[in-house]
Amino acid sequence: MRVIPVSTQALLEAQTLVVRDFMRITGRVRATGAPITEGFWSDVGDVSAQVMDADTGLPVTYDFKGVGALIAIDPIPMVSNLTVQEVEVKFSQLDDRINELLRLYDIRQAKVEIYRGEFDPDTWRMVEPAASRFVGFVDGAPVETPAEGGEGSISIKCMSSAQELTRGNPDLRSHESQQVRSPGDDFYKDVTSCGDLVIFWGKRGTVRDAAGA
């Protein structure tokens, strides 16, 4: 649960806080596969801003680029369950940094972090580190090329990390699979043949005969 400082609560009640969104995308360099992270925020100018890291819960400082590229982010429901969230983020197609991100880097399944910062309008300083609003991965990035005279856009569709809980495990219960997980563990050594074993029961019948009697 988020603990709101008294000073921030007063500004919230007065409805004077100014909200800005921050976004980080961690993709891969196509040539090497090395990870690369780009940060954007919904205002102009490049800034270094504190956010509450989604993984550690501690405040960290990241660089964010702002040239009006981050146009809109879908409303993000704040839930306390494992519901899979879908978020669409729209960018300006005219921004060179966005085009570089999509065309030079591989952002398939790239990690996405979205934070929301609250600013005091009198000082234009964040009242506290930006809170984490969404953590997930890119699930699609269509680029809409407009007709002559029209307006194009770039939309990045994101799915929350909760989707990982819905994936099935394709692994099989086998000796070979168990060796990958725990070399030397022979628990499943006879799993493929144990169903065909005939165990004698007493002098004449077998366990199968007794079970069917």
Rosetta blueprint (number, residue, H / E / L):
1 M L
2 R L
3 V L
4 I L
5 P L
6 V H
7 S H
8 T H
9 Q H
10 A H
11 L H
12 L H
13 E H
14 A H
15 Q L
16 T L
17 L L
18 V E
19 V E
20 R E
21 D E
22 F E
23 M E
24 R E
25 I E
26 T E
27 G E
28 R E
29 V E
30 R L
31 A L
32 T L
33 G L
34 A L
35 P E
36 I E
37 T E
38 E E
39 G E
40 F E
41 W E
42 S L
43 D L
44 V E
45 G L
46 D L
47 V E
48 S E
49 A E
50 Q E
51 V E
52 M E
53 D L
54 A L
55 D L
56 T L
57 G L
58 L L
59 P E
60 V E
61 T E
62 Y E
63 D E
64 F E
65 K E
66 G L
67 V E
68 G L
69 A L
70 L E
71 I E
72 A E
73 I E
74 D L
75 P L
76 I L
77 P L
78 M L
79 V L
80 S L
81 N L
82 L L
83 T L
84 V L
85 Q L
86 E E
87 V E
88 E E
89 V E
90 K E
91 F E
92 S E
93 Q L
94 L L
95 D L
96 D H
97 R H
98 I H
99 N H
100 E H
101 L H
102 L H
103 R H
104 L H
105 Y E
106 D E
107 I E
108 R E
109 Q E
110 A E
111 K E
112 V E
113 E E
114 I E
115 Y E
116 R E
117 G E
118 E E
119 F E
120 D E
121 P L
122 D L
123 T L
124 W L
125 R E
126 M E
127 V L
128 E L
129 P L
130 A E
131 A E
132 S E
133 R E
134 F E
135 V E
136 G E
137 F E
138 V E
139 D E
140 G E
141 A L
142 P L
143 V E
144 E E
145 T L
146 P L
147 A L
148 E L
149 G L
150 G L
151 E L
152 G L
153 S E
154 I E
155 S E
156 I E
157 K E
158 C E
159 M E
160 S E
161 S H
162 A H
163 Q H
164 E H
165 L H
166 T H
167 R L
168 G L
169 N L
170 P L
171 D L
172 L L
173 R L
174 S L
175 H H
176 E H
177 S H
178 Q H
179 Q H
180 V H
181 R H
182 S L
183 P L
184 G L
185 D L
186 D L
187 F L
188 Y L
189 K L
190 D L
191 V L
192 T L
193 S L
194 C H
195 G H
196 D H
197 L L
198 V L
199 I L
200 F E
201 W L
202 G L
203 K L
204 R L
205 G L
206 T E
207 V H
208 R H
209 D H
210 A H
211 A H
212 G H
213 A L
